[in-house]
Amino acid sequence: MYRIHLVGRLAAATATCVMALSMTQVAAGAAAGPSVHGGGVVDGVVGTTSQLGFDASASGGHFLCIMAGRSGGFPFGPWQSITQMEVSGPVSPGTLRVEGGVATFAGTATIHVVGRTATGEVLTATVEGVPYVSIQTPGGAGVAEHELDVTLPSGTATFGPAPLRSGHISVTG
């Protein structure tokens, strides 16, 4: 289902998600057992550099990935070229897995997208209820990696794996 939104709502949603992520980090950090948290700037192929933040434990958490103003030029769904994209959603409880130091978790996200269609029209939409899987390797810039898979009716879109340009990812497991 697509809902048309104004571009200004992307900024408001981003601010809300960042606040939610900050609150979730405190709660998830107190949980015992495996956990993963971190974020930073993710280097991708040209046009897919993004900013990332997440915190997850066995009880859940939150995920946020923003490609606002930094990205463009890659196709996604009905968009030929993305200019802004936000993927945000809770981490589903019980989905965090840590194996060999690599963390994987899943959830259902809301994706806000602004881009151009093949005919050049600007299309702004919100897609709700999008399943996602996030995979992280720990470390700092140039060492840690992130991959994001989102599943749309048209198929799965994979972003990464790509290294962090800046920031840090911690995996406890």
C-alpha positions in Angstrom: 0.0 0.0 0.0 1.4 3.4 -1.0 0.4 6.6 0.9 1.5 9.9 -0.6 3.3 12.2 1.9 4.9 15.6 1.7 8.7 15.7 1.8 8.6 17.6 5.1 7.1 14.5 6.8 10.3 12.6 6.0 12.2 15.0 8.3 9.6 14.7 11.0 9.6 10.9 10.8 13.4 10.9 10.9 13.5 13.0 14.1 10.9 10.7 15.7 12.8 7.6 14.8 16.1 9.0 16.1 14.4 9.7 19.5 12.9 6.2 19.6 16.3 4.7 18.7 17.9 6.6 21.6 15.3 5.4 24.1 15.6 1.8 22.8 19.4 1.8 23.2 19.0 2.4 26.9 16.5 -0.4 27.3 18.2 -2.9 25.1 21.6 -2.1 26.7 20.3 -3.3 30.0 19.2 -6.6 28.7 21.3 -9.7 29.3 22.4 -12.0 26.5 23.4 -11.4 22.9 23.1 -7.8 21.6 24.2 -5.7 18.8 24.3 -1.9 18.6 26.0 0.8 16.7 25.8 2.9 13.6 27.6 5.4 11.4 28.0 6.2 7.8 27.9 3.1 5.5 29.9 3.2 2.3 28.1 1.7 -0.6 28.4 1.7 -4.4 28.0 5.1 -5.8 24.6 6.4 -4.9 24.0 4.2 -1.9 25.9 5.8 1.0 23.7 5.9 4.1 23.5 6.8 7.7 22.6 3.9 10.0 21.7 3.4 13.7 20.4 0.3 15.5 20.1 -1.5 18.8 18.9 -5.1 19.2 18.7 -7.7 21.9 16.6 -10.9 22.3 13.8 -8.7 23.5 13.8 -6.5 20.4 15.1 -3.1 19.6 15.0 -0.6 16.7 16.6 -0.1 13.3 17.0 3.1 11.3 18.7 3.7 8.0 18.6 7.0 6.2 19.7 7.8 2.7 18.4 11.4 2.7 20.4 13.8 0.6 23.3 11.5 0.2 21.9 9.0 -2.2 20.5 8.8 -5.7 20.8 7.0 -8.9 19.7 3.5 -7.9 16.3 2.0 -8.8 13.9 0.8 -6.1 10.3 -0.4 -6.8 8.6 2.0 -9.1 11.4 4.6 -8.7 14.1 4.8 -11.3 16.2 7.1 -9.1 16.1 7.6 -5.4 16.8 11.0 -3.8 15.7 10.3 -0.2 14.9 7.0 1.5 14.3 6.1 5.2 13.9 2.5 6.5 12.8 2.4 10.1 11.2 -0.2 12.3 11.2 -2.3 15.4 13.4 -5.3 15.7 11.1 -8.3 16.2 11.7 -10.0 19.6 13.5 -13.3 19.3 15.1 -12.6 15.8 18.6 -11.6 16.9 21.1 -14.3 16.1 24.9 -14.0 16.7 27.0 -16.6 15.0 30.8 -16.3 14.5 30.7 -12.7 15.7 28.1 -11.8 13.0 24.7 -10.4 14.1 21.5 -10.8 12.2 18.1 -9.5 13.2 14.7 -8.9 11.4 11.6 -6.9 11.7 8.9 -5.0 9.8 9.8 -1.5 8.6 8.1 1.6 7.3 9.9 2.9 4.2 9.6 6.6 3.2 10.9 7.2 -0.3 11.3 10.2 -2.6 12.5 9.7 -6.1 11.8 9.9 -9.8 10.0 7.4 -11.9 11.2 6.3 -15.3 9.1 9.2 -16.9 10.8 11.8 -14.6 7.9 12.3 -12.3 8.7 12.9 -8.6 7.0 10.2 -6.5 6.9 10.4 -2.8 5.4 7.5 -0.8 5.3 5.6 2.4 5.3 1.8 2.3 4.3 0.2 5.5 4.8 -3.4 6.8 7.9 -4.1 4.8 9.9 -7.2 6.1 13.6 -6.5 6.5 16.7 -8.4 7.6 19.8 -6.6 8.9 23.3 -8.2 9.1 26.3 -6.7 10.8 29.9 -7.6 11.4 31.5 -5.7 14.3 34.3 -3.1 14.4 35.0 0.4 13.4 35.5 2.3 10.2 36.7 0.1 7.3 36.2 -3.1 9.4 32.5 -3.3 10.3 30.1 -4.1 7.6 26.3 -3.8 7.2 23.8 -5.4 4.8 20.1 -4.6 4.6 17.5 -6.8 2.8 14.0 -5.5 2.3 11.2 -7.6 0.8 8.7 -5.9 -1.4 5.9 -7.5 -3.5 8.2 -7.0 -6.5 11.1 -8.9 -4.8 13.9 -8.5 -2.4 16.2 -5.5 -2.6 19.7 -5.9 -1.0 21.8 -3.0 0.1 25.4 -4.1 0.9 27.2 -5.7 2.4 29.2 -2.5 2.7 31.8 -1.2 5.2 31.3 1.6 7.7 33.1 4.7 6.6 32.7 6.1 10.1 31.1 4.9 13.3 31.2 1.6 15.2 29.3 -1.7 15.5 29.4 -3.8 18.7 28.3 -7.4 18.8 28.0 -9.3 22.1 27.1 -12.9 21.9 
